[in-house]
Amino acid sequence: MFEFDPTRPKWQQIADVVRQRISSGEYPARHLVSEVQLEGEFGVTRTTVRKATAALREEGLIVTTPGMGSFVRDGNEA
């Protein structure tokens, strides 16, 4: 189980982990960033995971398609 730093919001820490996975190539372009999987991996609520994915979306690292999910942004996308 992931050990959270009690001085920072959990959603920020989850976003940091996903950001690192994207930059390392563990999550390549078009990889599905599953909210359900992250929820189970980190033992948090869907709301917490959605805050993390919203932050990553604002940074342009992921794109979300309604009904399909969130995916790592392809570097060729506008």
N, C-alpha and C positions, 0 to 999 in steps of 0.2 A: 504494500500500500504506500502511496506517495505521502511523504511527510511535508505538511504545509508549514510555511513560516507564519507564525501567529501575528506578525507585525504588518503583513500585507494581505489585501483581499485575495481570496482563493481564485476568483476569476482571472485576476492578473497573473497569478502563478501558472494557471492552466494555459493561458495565452502565451506565456513565456516558453512553456514546454512545447506547445504546438509550433510556435515560431522557430524554435531550435530544430525541431524535427523537419520543418520545411527547409531551413537553411542548410541542414546537413544532408538533405536528399532522402532522408528516411520516408518523408512524405513528398513524393515527386509531383510534378505538374499533373493536374486532373485527378489526384488522389482524393477519395471521399473522406472528409473529416466528419466522422460519425458522432453525432451528439450522444446517442445511446451508448456507444462504446466509451466515450470520454466520461460520461456520467458514471458508468460502472468502474472504469479504471481509477478514477479519482474519488469515488464514493461521495459525490455531490449531487445536488438537485439539477434538473434540466435548466432551471432559471440561471444558475451559476454558469453552466456550460454555455448557455446562449449569450450571456454577457461577454464571455471570452471570445466566442465566434463573432460577435458584433464588433468587438475591438479589432480583431484580425481582418474583418471585412472592411472596416474604416481605413485600415492601413494598406488595403489593396492586396493582401496576401491570399485571401480566399474570395470566392464568389459563391453566392447562394442562389439556387434555382428553386422556386416554390414547387413542392411536390417531389423534388428529386434529392435535395440536400445541399450541403456545402462542400466545395471542392477547392483544392489548391489551385490558385490562378496560374494559368499557362503564361509564361513570360511574353508570349507573342500576342496576347490579348490586349486590346486597347484599354 
